[in-house]
């Protein structure tokens, strides 16, 4: 997995697990409320793929580029969703999509933190 830059293996595993858990909760919330949104599920899938690649350690030398690519696509897909579907959810009484913004912000912030734990100079 390469040398860590201020992050232990435990920290890397915990951050990865929390990011994955956010994606699972996001999916479960939508499926349980019968509001399956394919573009959002696709964005969750990009994070799962990125986490798998990241945890393999094969691309530590380009960890930031890989994170930028996958997390960037995740952000872009969610931005497209908000652009096409709106900031409020008409199926939920036109309430602001708070959960979406919390999930996306937490995923991006934790992904940056996780990526920063890898010392890219070691590969």
Secondary structure, DSSP 8 states (H G I E B T S, - for coil): ---BSS--HHHHHHHHHHHHHHHHHHHHHHHHTT---HHHHHHHHHHHHHHHHHHHTTTGGGHHHHHHHHHHHHHHHHHHHHHHH-SEEGGGTTEE-HHHHHHHHHHHHHHHHHHHTB-GGG-
